[in-house]
Amino acid sequence: MKYDILSILFVGLLGTTGIVLILLTSSGLMDQVRAAVNSEERTVNLPGFNQKAGKGIQRVVLDSGPYPLTIESSNDGKFPFLEHMVSG
């Protein structure tokens, strides 16, 4: 009798797992799960980049997107841009 109950529970678990996987696949969430599992994050230091600003330039606006960016300035009109981290 106890083998019958274990068999029913095992088949029920397999069926429920199959239904959940089908729902995840049909909703598109399974692709996101695969991408998260297969993704790799790397952190690298990049070399500094110096650019001399012209005399008429008073303000510099940078858009680094989702990546952190450290900006250092000096009194000689140079803007050394140093990106500390890029994830890829």
N, C-alpha and C positions, 0 to 999 in steps of 0.2 A: 504494500500500500504506500509506503513512504517513497518508493521509486517512482510511482505514478505522480506524486505531488512534485518531486524534484524534476521530472520530465516536463510537467506542465509549466513550472516556473522557468525552466531553461528555455523552452520554446517561446514562452511569453516574453522573456528577456531578449531573445534573438529577434522576435517580431517587432518589439518596441524599438530596438536599436535600428532595425531596417527602416522602419517608418520615420524615425528621427533623421536618419541619413538622407532619405528621399526628400523630406521637407527642407533640409539644409541645402541640398543640391538644387532643388527647384526654386528656392528663394534667392539663390546667388550667394548665400552666406558661406557655402563650402569653398568657393573660390577665394574668399577673403581669409578663411581659416588656412587654406593651403598656402596662400601668399605669406601669412604671418609665420607659419611653420618653416617655410623655405627661405625666409628673408635672412639677411646677414647685415649686421651693423658694424661699420668700421669707423674708427676715429684716426685722422691723420693730421699732423701739423703741416701747414703750408708756409712757404717762405714769405717774407714781408714784401710789400709792394709800395714804392714811394712814387708820388706824382707831384710835380711842382704846379701849384695853382697860379693862374694868371693874376695880374694886378687888379683887374676889375671884379674878380670873383670874391664875394663876401660870404657866401654860404654854399655848402656842399651837401647834397641829399643822396643817401645811399639806401638801396633796398636789397638786403641780403636774402630775401625770401625766408624760408623756414630755418636758415642756418644762423647760428650766433656769430656776431661780428664785433671785433674790438677795434675802435678807432682811436688813434692817438694823434694829437696835433702839437705843433711847435710854433714859435714866433717867426720862423724864417719863411712861412708860407707853404711849407711842405706838409702833406697829409700822409703819413705812413699808415697804410691799411694792413692790418694783420688779422687774418682769419685763423682762429685757433682750432676750429673743429668743423669737419665736414663728414656727414654720415652718408653712406652710400651702399 
